[in-house]
């Protein structure tokens, strides 16, 4: 019984602390608190965001106006899309 309680407590801690929430990134004054790590993503609005956190904060603002913003792809919007090169069979 004691081990079962420990499992429940650990699972609750993982759920509460492990999940990223956009709301947790906001300070009391409403400013978005994202890391300064440059890992660009292209949004469905065709704007490049410095990282996923920045896009998520903008998405929260836009959701208030009933506009959905998601990640379109990794990398800047103006970067060419890297598609795999298919090898042609030799004849």
Backbone bond lengths (Angstrom), bond angles and torsions (degrees), N, CA, C in turn:
res aa  C-N    CA-C-N  psi(-1)  N-CA   C-N-CA  omega(-1)  CA-C   N-CA-C  phi
1 X - - - 1.449 - - 1.527 110.62 -
2 X 1.315 115.52 -38.36 1.455 119.71 -178.51 1.523 110.81 -66.63
3 X 1.335 116.96 -40.29 1.464 119.84 179.45 1.530 110.55 -67.03
4 X 1.325 117.32 -33.74 1.463 120.77 177.82 1.532 110.19 -64.29
5 X 1.318 117.04 -40.97 1.464 121.04 178.15 1.520 110.85 -63.81
6 X 1.319 116.49 -39.41 1.458 121.10 178.72 1.527 110.56 -63.87
7 X 1.312 117.28 -41.37 1.463 121.55 178.54 1.527 110.29 -62.60
8 X 1.312 117.11 -43.96 1.464 121.27 179.78 1.526 110.59 -62.86
9 X 1.316 117.27 -43.81 1.465 121.17 179.57 1.527 110.38 -63.94
10 X 1.321 117.94 -43.52 1.463 121.10 179.29 1.525 111.62 -64.29
11 X 1.313 117.31 -42.26 1.465 120.03 177.81 1.528 111.41 -63.41
12 X 1.314 116.48 -40.41 1.463 120.16 178.12 1.529 110.58 -63.13
13 X 1.327 116.91 -41.36 1.464 120.86 178.80 1.523 111.12 -64.04
14 X 1.315 117.21 -40.60 1.465 120.92 179.37 1.520 110.32 -64.25
15 X 1.315 116.30 -44.46 1.464 120.25 -179.41 1.525 110.61 -64.53
16 X 1.316 117.28 -44.48 1.456 120.62 -176.28 1.517 113.38 -74.64
17 X 1.317 118.02 -36.73 1.455 121.22 -175.64 1.518 113.75 -99.18
18 X 1.307 117.55 -24.89 1.456 120.60 -173.28 1.499 114.96 -83.66
19 X 1.302 118.55 -29.06 1.456 120.57 -176.14 1.517 111.74 -77.71
20 X 1.337 116.02 137.68 1.448 119.68 176.19 1.517 108.64 -85.72
21 X 1.282 115.42 129.87 1.455 120.44 178.32 1.517 109.09 -121.77
22 X 1.305 116.37 135.84 1.459 119.97 176.92 1.518 109.49 -61.30
23 X 1.325 116.38 -37.17 1.455 120.17 -177.40 1.521 111.94 -65.66
24 X 1.319 117.76 -28.95 1.461 121.01 179.06 1.522 111.17 -72.12
25 X 1.331 117.71 -16.94 1.453 121.61 -178.59 1.524 112.44 -85.17
26 X 1.290 117.31 -4.30 1.462 121.24 -177.81 1.523 109.90 -94.36
27 X 1.323 115.46 136.05 1.457 119.54 174.85 1.529 108.30 -82.79
28 X 1.304 116.45 177.18 1.466 120.17 -177.72 1.524 112.37 -62.58
29 X 1.343 116.52 -28.78 1.466 119.28 178.93 1.527 112.75 -86.79
30 X 1.339 116.73 3.68 1.455 121.01 176.35 1.516 115.17 90.92
31 X 1.336 116.95 -1.23 1.467 119.97 179.64 1.525 109.89 -73.76
32 X 1.314 115.07 144.32 1.458 120.59 179.80 1.528 109.20 -79.13
33 X 1.316 117.52 130.78 1.463 122.65 -178.61 1.523 109.52 -111.25
34 X 1.333 116.22 86.77 1.465 121.66 -179.09 1.522 110.17 -109.97
35 X 1.329 117.08 153.71 1.465 119.78 177.33 1.527 110.71 -67.68
36 X 1.310 116.20 155.67 1.464 121.01 179.16 1.523 110.87 -92.51
37 X 1.284 115.90 47.70 1.464 122.09 178.45 1.518 107.22 -101.40
38 X 1.333 116.24 123.02 1.464 119.90 -179.11 1.516 109.41 -87.03
39 X 1.308 115.27 106.43 1.464 123.80 176.87 1.527 105.13 -141.76
40 X 1.346 116.74 76.52 1.462 120.96 -167.96 1.518 114.94 -59.91
41 X 1.327 114.02 145.86 1.461 122.18 173.75 1.524 107.79 -132.74
42 X 1.318 115.08 148.17 1.461 122.21 177.99 1.521 107.59 -99.89
43 X 1.315 116.56 125.08 1.458 120.99 -179.73 1.515 112.09 -88.63
44 X 1.320 115.60 166.11 1.460 120.62 179.09 1.529 111.89 -67.66
45 X 1.331 117.31 -9.66 1.464 121.05 173.60 1.524 111.06 -90.04
46 X 1.346 116.27 6.90 1.464 125.27 -179.44 1.521 112.77 62.24
47 X 1.329 116.61 29.10 1.458 123.20 172.44 1.517 108.14 -106.05
48 X 1.329 116.06 144.93 1.456 121.14 177.59 1.520 108.54 -92.69
49 X 1.329 116.35 131.03 1.459 123.03 177.96 1.518 108.40 -112.17
50 X 1.326 117.26 144.85 1.463 121.89 -175.78 1.521 112.52 -59.37
51 X 1.323 117.25 -32.93 1.468 121.31 177.25 1.529 109.00 -161.62
52 X 1.304 115.72 174.81 1.469 121.55 -176.81 1.523 111.37 -61.88
53 X 1.306 116.83 -36.47 1.462 120.68 -179.74 1.524 110.77 -60.92
54 X 1.323 117.02 -43.48 1.462 120.71 179.55 1.529 111.02 -63.84
55 X 1.322 116.45 -40.12 1.464 119.93 176.85 1.526 110.30 -64.12
56 X 1.324 117.13 -42.98 1.464 120.49 179.98 1.529 111.64 -61.56
57 X 1.328 117.13 -38.50 1.464 120.13 178.47 1.523 110.74 -66.03
58 X 1.322 116.53 -42.28 1.468 120.20 177.30 1.527 110.24 -65.42
59 X 1.333 116.52 -38.04 1.467 120.91 178.86 1.524 110.73 -61.98
60 X 1.315 116.70 -37.83 1.470 120.13 178.13 1.524 110.44 -64.00
61 X 1.330 116.75 -42.15 1.461 120.45 178.34 1.529 110.62 -63.53
62 X 1.320 116.32 -42.72 1.462 120.55 -177.64 1.524 111.97 -71.77
63 X 1.328 117.21 -30.51 1.465 120.94 178.98 1.526 110.78 -62.95
64 X 1.316 116.62 -29.94 1.464 120.32 177.44 1.526 110.70 -64.54
65 X 1.350 116.44 -22.03 1.475 121.63 177.30 1.527 110.99 -104.89
66 X 1.319 116.09 18.20 1.477 123.12 179.02 1.526 113.00 60.78
67 X 1.334 116.56 35.31 1.463 121.87 176.23 1.519 107.49 -115.21
68 X 1.330 116.26 127.42 1.465 120.28 -178.74 1.526 110.02 -92.70
69 X 1.319 116.59 129.99 1.460 122.96 176.73 1.518 108.12 -123.87
70 X 1.334 115.85 126.93 1.467 121.30 179.10 1.521 109.10 -134.51
71 X 1.322 115.92 171.39 1.461 121.30 175.17 1.520 108.22 -77.11
72 X 1.318 115.79 124.95 1.457 121.13 176.01 1.524 109.47 -83.45
73 X 1.353 115.12 -44.78 1.466 120.47 177.28 1.518 109.31 -166.38
74 X 1.319 115.89 165.07 1.465 121.54 175.41 1.515 108.48 -77.29
75 X 1.314 116.88 149.86 1.453 122.25 -179.15 1.520 110.80 94.74
76 X 1.335 114.93 166.27 1.459 120.76 179.71 1.525 110.21 -68.00
77 X 1.315 115.70 151.29 1.468 120.33 -178.29 1.523 111.86 -64.42
78 X 1.336 117.46 -30.84 1.461 119.84 -177.43 1.530 113.35 -87.36
79 X 1.331 117.56 -2.24 1.464 120.50 176.30 1.524 109.14 -76.38
80 X 1.332 116.91 142.85 1.470 118.30 176.72 1.524 110.47 -66.10
81 X 1.308 115.39 146.20 1.462 120.72 178.77 1.521 108.19 -76.83
82 X 1.306 115.50 126.21 1.458 120.85 179.52 1.519 108.86 -86.51
83 X 1.309 116.63 110.72 1.458 120.83 177.98 1.519 108.56 -105.17
84 X 1.308 117.07 144.13 1.462 118.96 179.02 1.529 110.70 -64.27
85 X 1.311 115.28 141.42 1.460 120.86 178.45 1.516 108.00 -88.11
86 X 1.310 115.33 123.81 1.461 119.85 179.45 1.517 108.99 -85.59
87 X 1.299 115.08 131.38 1.458 119.29 178.32 1.519 109.33 -77.35
88 X 1.319 114.99 133.73 1.460 121.03 178.07 1.527 108.82 -86.91
89 X 1.307 117.97 135.69 1.470 119.45 178.33 1.529 110.53 -66.49
90 X 1.312 114.38 139.97 1.466 119.14 179.11 1.512 109.42 -73.27
91 X 1.327 115.68 138.45 1.468 119.89 -179.79 1.499 111.35 -101.90
